[in-house]
Amino acid sequence: MWTQFTRPLLLLEKIYLLKEGIQIINYQQIRTTFILKRRTSPPLHKKGGPIKRLKSKHYVYDLVQDTDIVRQPNIDLILTRYVEGIGNKGEKVSVRPDYAYNQLLLPGLAVYVTPENSEKYKNEKSTSEIQYSSRSAQMIANILSNKTISVVMNKENPWSLKPWHITTSFRKCGYHVPENCITMPAKSIQGPNMDIESKEFFVTVTINNTERVKVRCRIHHWSTSIVDRIPYEYEFWKKPTSPIFSRDENKNM
């Protein structure tokens, strides 16, 4: 009567071979388990005495755990090469099983953590690959190199572009870049100057005092007077423009 509340532990699969008419039965285990608990404990019987018969209430169970929906633990691996966003070669990482099997183990980017593999990659350093300062350094550098930062400057008062202007512009885009990580162009940029409106220049951002990436910036003049304001350009980063300094022309290509 309780078969409807349980699942079969074995899947019986019959394979018929046409040749010689041989029938092979292949048993495959299904990793499906329910952990149950009786709601009412059955009565005990005396040693050597008759076993007391169970009543209907003794067949009522509470579900403690369904192994089908239990979150599987992470898998510890050792990287055999640098993986963007994960780590450098020889590092031990802990990732989800699906990602570990499909993205790391199958392509050969990682191996299981065993005493042999731990000893093999203990002091091994990659000589043919670039070593990054952190697992996300390359990913951050790729993101910043594809960004165009709008640097909004005053149209009425004189100014000279400083690192804190760039830091503020990064913050508007959702990036926290300290001033000491920003290297300005060799030549000073001063304004207001409508000749450099919407023109580009490059700043260098240093990540973890190691990686250096050039980030594209554009000057945009802003005025407190509504009449003197320059109309906002929608998706300005998609529109072609010229650089402020002639040496940056090759970088725009």
C-alpha positions as CSV (number, residue, x, y, z in Angstrom):
1,M,0.0,0.0,0.0
2,W,3.0,2.3,0.5
3,T,4.6,1.7,-3.0
4,Q,3.1,5.0,-4.2
5,F,5.2,7.0,-1.7
6,T,8.5,5.4,-2.7
7,R,10.7,5.5,-5.8
8,P,12.4,2.4,-7.3
9,L,16.0,2.1,-6.3
10,L,17.0,0.2,-9.4
11,L,16.1,0.9,-13.0
12,L,15.6,-2.4,-14.9
13,E,16.7,-1.9,-18.4
14,K,16.4,-4.8,-20.9
15,I,18.6,-4.9,-23.9
16,Y,17.7,-7.5,-26.5
17,L,20.5,-8.6,-28.8
18,L,19.3,-9.6,-32.2
19,K,22.3,-11.7,-32.8
20,E,21.9,-15.2,-31.4
21,G,18.8,-14.1,-29.6
22,I,20.5,-13.4,-26.3
23,Q,18.7,-11.3,-23.6
24,I,20.9,-9.2,-21.4
25,I,19.5,-7.5,-18.3
26,N,21.4,-4.4,-17.3
27,Y,20.9,-3.0,-13.7
28,Q,21.6,0.7,-13.3
29,Q,21.4,2.3,-9.9
30,I,19.4,5.5,-9.5
31,R,20.9,7.8,-6.8
32,T,17.5,8.7,-5.4
33,T,16.9,8.4,-1.6
34,F,14.2,9.7,0.7
35,I,15.0,10.0,4.4
36,L,11.9,9.4,6.5
37,K,10.9,9.4,10.1
38,R,8.0,7.6,11.8
39,R,5.5,10.0,13.2
40,T,4.6,7.5,15.9
41,S,7.2,5.1,17.3
42,P,6.2,1.4,17.2
43,P,5.8,-0.4,20.5
44,L,8.6,-2.5,21.9
45,H,8.2,-6.2,22.6
46,K,9.8,-8.4,25.2
47,K,12.8,-10.5,24.4
48,G,11.6,-13.8,23.1
49,G,8.0,-12.6,23.2
50,P,5.6,-12.2,20.3
51,I,6.1,-9.2,18.1
52,K,3.4,-6.6,18.5
53,R,1.4,-5.9,15.4
54,L,1.8,-2.4,13.9
55,K,-1.2,-0.2,13.5
56,S,-2.0,2.3,10.7
57,K,-0.6,5.2,12.6
58,H,2.8,3.5,12.7
59,Y,2.9,3.7,8.9
60,V,2.7,7.5,8.8
61,Y,6.1,9.0,8.0
62,D,7.4,12.6,7.9
63,L,9.9,13.6,5.2
64,V,13.2,14.5,6.7
65,Q,15.3,14.9,3.5
66,D,14.9,14.5,-0.2
67,T,18.4,13.9,-1.8
68,D,17.1,15.0,-5.2
69,I,16.9,18.7,-4.0
70,V,19.9,18.8,-1.7
71,R,22.5,21.3,-2.9
72,Q,25.6,19.4,-3.9
73,P,28.9,20.7,-2.3
74,N,31.6,22.5,-4.2
75,I,34.4,20.6,-5.8
76,D,38.0,21.4,-5.0
77,L,40.3,21.6,-8.1
78,I,43.8,22.6,-9.0
79,L,44.1,24.8,-12.1
80,T,46.5,23.7,-14.8
81,R,46.6,27.2,-16.4
82,Y,45.2,30.6,-15.8
83,V,41.4,30.9,-16.0
84,E,39.8,34.3,-16.2
85,G,37.8,35.1,-13.1
86,I,39.0,31.9,-11.4
87,G,42.7,32.0,-10.7
88,N,46.3,31.4,-11.8
89,K,48.0,28.1,-12.6
90,G,48.6,25.9,-9.6
91,E,45.9,27.6,-7.4
92,K,43.4,25.5,-5.5
93,V,39.8,26.7,-6.2
94,S,36.4,25.6,-5.1
95,V,33.6,25.8,-7.7
96,R,30.2,24.4,-8.4
97,P,30.0,20.8,-9.8
98,D,28.4,21.7,-13.1
99,Y,30.9,24.4,-13.8
100,A,33.8,22.2,-12.7
101,Y,32.8,19.3,-15.0
102,N,31.9,21.3,-18.1
103,Q,34.2,24.3,-18.0
104,L,37.3,23.1,-16.2
105,L,37.7,19.4,-16.1
106,L,36.5,18.6,-19.6
107,P,38.7,21.2,-21.4
108,G,41.7,20.1,-19.2
109,L,42.0,23.4,-17.4
110,A,42.0,21.8,-14.0
111,V,42.5,18.5,-12.1
112,Y,41.2,17.0,-9.0
113,V,42.9,17.8,-5.7
114,T,44.9,14.6,-4.8
115,P,48.2,14.2,-3.0
116,E,49.9,13.6,-6.3
117,N,48.5,16.6,-8.0
118,S,49.1,18.8,-5.0
119,E,52.8,17.8,-5.0
120,K,53.0,18.3,-8.8
121,Y,51.6,21.8,-8.8
122,K,52.9,22.9,-5.4
123,N,55.8,25.0,-6.7
124,E,55.1,24.9,-10.4
125,K,54.8,28.4,-12.0
126,S,53.8,29.1,-15.5
127,T,56.7,30.4,-17.6
128,S,54.8,30.6,-20.9
129,E,51.7,32.4,-19.5
130,I,51.3,35.8,-18.0
131,Q,50.8,35.7,-14.2
132,Y,48.1,38.1,-13.0
133,S,47.9,39.7,-9.6
134,S,44.5,38.3,-8.9
135,R,41.9,36.0,-10.4
136,S,39.8,38.9,-11.6
137,A,42.6,41.3,-12.8
138,Q,42.3,40.3,-16.4
139,M,38.5,40.5,-16.4
140,I,38.6,44.0,-14.9
141,A,41.2,45.1,-17.4
142,N,39.1,43.8,-20.3
143,I,36.0,45.6,-19.0
144,L,37.8,48.9,-18.5
145,S,39.5,48.8,-21.9
146,N,36.1,48.6,-23.6
147,K,34.6,51.5,-21.7
148,T,34.3,55.1,-22.8
149,I,34.2,57.4,-19.8
150,S,32.4,60.8,-20.1
151,V,34.4,63.5,-18.2
152,V,32.0,66.4,-17.5
153,M,33.7,69.7,-17.1
154,N,32.5,73.3,-16.5
155,K,31.8,75.4,-19.5
156,E,32.1,78.7,-17.7
157,N,34.9,78.5,-15.2
158,P,38.5,77.7,-16.1
159,W,39.8,74.3,-15.1
160,S,42.8,72.0,-15.5
161,L,42.1,68.3,-15.7
162,K,43.3,66.4,-12.6
163,P,43.1,62.7,-11.5
164,W,40.2,63.5,-9.1
165,H,38.1,64.5,-12.1
166,I,38.7,61.1,-13.6
167,T,37.9,59.4,-10.3
168,T,34.6,61.2,-10.1
169,S,33.7,60.2,-13.7
170,F,34.5,56.6,-12.9
171,R,32.3,56.7,-9.8
172,K,29.4,57.9,-12.0
173,C,29.8,54.8,-14.1
174,G,29.9,52.5,-11.0
175,Y,33.6,52.0,-10.7
176,H,35.8,52.9,-7.7
177,V,39.2,53.9,-9.0
178,P,41.5,55.7,-6.5
179,E,43.4,58.8,-7.7
180,N,46.8,57.1,-7.1
181,C,45.9,54.4,-9.7
182,I,45.3,56.9,-12.5
183,T,48.0,58.2,-14.7
184,M,47.1,61.3,-16.7
185,P,48.3,62.1,-20.2
186,A,51.8,63.7,-20.5
187,K,50.3,67.0,-21.8
188,S,47.9,69.0,-19.6
189,I,44.3,69.4,-20.7
190,Q,42.8,72.8,-19.8
191,G,39.5,74.5,-20.5
192,P,36.9,75.5,-21.1
193,N,37.8,74.8,-24.7
194,M,35.1,74.0,-27.2
195,D,37.7,72.7,-29.6
196,I,38.1,69.6,-27.5
197,E,34.4,69.0,-27.0
198,S,33.5,65.3,-27.4
199,K,37.1,64.6,-28.3
200,E,38.9,61.6,-26.8
201,F,42.0,61.1,-24.7
202,F,43.4,58.1,-22.8
203,V,44.3,57.6,-19.1
204,T,46.2,54.6,-17.7
205,V,44.6,52.7,-14.8
206,T,46.9,50.5,-12.7
207,I,45.3,47.4,-11.1
208,N,46.9,46.0,-7.9
209,N,50.1,47.9,-8.7
210,T,50.7,45.4,-11.5
211,E,48.4,45.4,-14.5
212,R,48.1,48.6,-16.6
213,V,45.1,49.3,-18.9
214,K,44.4,52.3,-21.0
215,V,40.8,53.7,-20.7
216,R,39.2,55.9,-23.3
217,C,37.7,59.2,-22.0
218,R,35.7,62.0,-23.7
219,I,35.4,65.7,-22.6
220,H,31.9,67.1,-22.3
221,H,31.3,70.7,-21.3
222,W,28.4,71.4,-19.0
223,S,26.8,74.8,-18.1
224,T,24.5,75.8,-15.2
225,S,22.6,77.9,-17.7
226,I,20.0,75.9,-19.5
227,V,20.3,78.1,-22.6
228,D,24.1,77.5,-22.9
229,R,24.0,73.8,-22.3
230,I,25.1,71.4,-25.0
231,P,22.4,68.9,-25.9
232,Y,23.0,65.4,-24.5
233,E,24.1,62.8,-27.1
234,Y,22.4,59.5,-26.6
235,E,25.0,56.6,-26.6
236,F,27.8,59.0,-27.3
237,W,30.4,56.2,-27.1
238,K,29.1,54.7,-30.4
239,K,29.7,57.9,-32.4
240,P,33.1,58.4,-34.0
241,T,35.3,61.3,-32.9
242,S,38.8,62.5,-33.1
243,P,41.5,62.4,-30.4
244,I,42.7,65.5,-28.5
245,F,46.4,64.4,-29.0
246,S,47.6,63.3,-32.4
247,R,49.6,60.4,-30.9
248,D,46.3,58.7,-29.9
249,E,45.1,58.4,-33.4
250,N,46.4,54.9,-33.8
251,K,44.7,53.8,-30.6
252,N,41.3,54.8,-32.0
253,M,41.7,52.4,-34.9
